[in-house]
Amino acid sequence: MSRFVQDLSKAMSQDGASQFQEVIRQELELSVKKELEKILTTASSHEFEHTKKDLDGFRKLFHRFLQEKGPSVDWGKIQRPPEDSIQPYEKIKARGLPDNISSVLNKLVVVKLNGGLGTSMGCKGPKSLIGVRNENTFLDLTVQQIEHLNKTYNTDVPLVLMNSFNTDEDTKKILQKYNHCRVKIYTFNQSRYPRINKESLLPVAKDVSYSGENTEAWYPPGHGDIYASFYNSGLLDTFIGEGKEYIFVSNIDNLGATVDLYILNHLMNPPNGKRCEFVMEVTNKTRADVKGGTLTQYEGKLRLVEIAQVPKAHVDEFKSVSKFKIFNTNNLWISLAAVKRLQEQNAIDMEIIVNAKTLDGGLNVIQLETAVGAAIKSFENSLGINVPRSRFLPVKTTSDLLLVMSNLYSLNAGSLTMSEKREFPTVPLVKLGSSFTKVQDYLRRFESIPDMLELDHLTVSGDVTFGKNVSLKGTVIIIANHGDRIDIPPGAVLENKIVSGNLRILDH
C-alpha cells in the first residue's frame, strides 16, 4: 500500500483527525476529477456524451468509496426476515392463473445480463454464445423461450440484453439470425469505468480508447449498473410509454431463469391489493451455496447481505446453512415506474464491492462495482419468493455444462426440465479436474455425454476420456495420476466405483 493511502486510512481511523482526513479526501477527489477531465478531452464528438455520463457515474461511485469505511453492515442489526416477507412459491402458485394471462404478460419486459465473457471456460467472446445443448447457445435458448411465450399467448414480450463493451459487438453481429423470430430484441450497454491504480487511487486509463496499452484500463462496473444504464439508454421511458410495467432480470447463464406466470400474476394482481416494487427469487442453500448473498431484515427493510460485507468475525456464521437458509438466485422482478422514480431522485443505494485485480503487466488495480439485487432496500414493499431449486441452474464451469448437456434434463421450447426418470429432485455433485476446464478440451474428452440419471457424485481428475454410451451411477471417482491416462471404454457401466492408475484401450 502506498504511503499516501496509508496516511489516508490512518487519518480515517482517528476521530480527532477528521479535518485532516477531509482535506486528503478532497485533494484525492480533485486529482481524480482532473484525470477524468483529461480522459474526456480525448473522446470524439460522437463518443463525448456517453463517455461523460460514464465518467460522471464513476465519480459518484468513487466519492462514495472514499466516504465509506469498513464492512457496510452492523452485524448486531441483522435479523431474520419476518415470515411474510419471504413467501413460499407453492403459495404463489396455488392462486392459479387468471383468464387474462395474455394481458398480464404484455406488461412484461425480459432483461438478460449479458456483459460476461466466456474466458473462465476457455472461450473467446460473449459467454452467451457458448453452445450448451444440441448446439443451442444460452442466447438461442433465451430467444426460443420468449418466442414460445409470444406464440402460445399471442403476446409481445420483448427481450433486452444488457451488454458490456466486451460483449456488445459480437452479440449484435449474431442478433441478425433472430430477425424472423417472434421476439423484439433490444440492447443497451452498461457503463464503462476506469480501473484505479491500487497505490495512487488514480485512473489507469490515459484516454478513452480500449485498445493497445489501454486494453485493461477499463471495466464494466457490475450488474448494479443496470438502473442507471437502462435509464440513460432511453429504453426505460420507451417501455413505460408502451404500457410495460415490470422487468424480469436474470443472468443469461442461469438456464432455470424462465418467465414464471405465477410470479408475474402475483405482481400484477397482489392478494392484498398492494403491489410489490421489487421481488427477489431466493432458494434454499446447500453446502455448495455457502457464499451466496442472503436476504435479511435490516433497519426495518429487506436487505441483501453479501459475504464481502460481513465483518471477518462473523463470516462462519454467515456461511451457516442453519442460520441463513436461503440465497439470492439473481432472478429479480422490478417495477419500471419505481426504477424511473428512484433513478430521478438519485435514491438507489447499493453497497460498493471493491474488486482487486492484477493486470497482465503486474499492476495492482481495484475496480468499484455494485450488484443489482443490493438495491432491494431502496424499493417499497419488497418481497422474497422461495422458489424451487430448478429456477437456479447457472452454468459457470464445464462441470455445470456436463449436467445441462446430459439426460438429467429434457429440452422443450428453450426450457430445461429435470427428467421424470430421475428419482431424486437434486442434481448430482460433479467435479471435473483442470484437464476439462476449457470447453474445447471438455468436448474432446467425451465421445458422447454419459447417462447420468442414477448418478449421485462424480469426481474426475487427470488425463481421462470417455467413450460412447458410458453409464455413471451412484458415486464414481476417476483419478489418472500424473503421466497416466484413463480411457473409459464405450458402453462401460460404472456404479459406485473408484478408477485409478492407468487404463488404455488400444485398437488392434
Salt bridges, closest charged atoms under 4 A:
ASP7 OD1 - ARG3 NE 3.69
GLU22 OE1 - ARG25 NH1 2.66
GLU29 OE2 - HIS63 ND1 2.61
GLU35 OE2 - LYS38 NZ 3.39
GLU37 OE2 - LYS33 NZ 3.50
ASP56 OD2 - LYS52 NZ 3.18
GLU68 OE2 - ARG64 NE 3.41
ASP140 OD1 - LYS177 NZ 2.97
GLU147 OE2 - LYS151 NZ 3.79
ASP156 OD2 - LYS184 NZ 3.11
ASP168 OD2 - LYS172 NZ 3.28
GLU169 OE2 - LYS173 NZ 3.98
ASP237 OD1 - LYS340 NZ 2.81
GLU245 OE2 - LYS107 NZ 3.66
GLU245 OE1 - ARG275 NH1 2.35
ASP253 OD2 - LYS127 NZ 2.82
ASP253 OD2 - LYS396 NZ 2.89
GLU277 OE2 - ARG341 NH1 2.86
GLU281 OE1 - ARG391 NE 2.66
ASP289 OD2 - ARG389 NH1 2.67
GLU299 OE2 - LYS77 NZ 2.75
GLU317 OE1 - HIS314 ND1 3.19
GLU317 OE2 - LYS323 NZ 2.57
GLU344 OE2 - LYS340 NZ 3.12
ASP349 OD1 - ARG64 NH2 3.82
ASP349 OD2 - LYS377 NZ 3.82
GLU351 OE2 - ARG303 NH2 2.90
GLU351 OE2 - LYS377 NZ 2.53
GLU380 OE2 - LYS301 NZ 3.76
ASP441 OD1 - ARG444 NH2 3.53
GLU454 OE2 - LYS473 NZ 3.87
ASP463 OD1 - ARG445 NH1 2.87
ASP487 OD1 - ARG485 NE 2.89
ASP487 OD2 - ARG504 NE 3.44
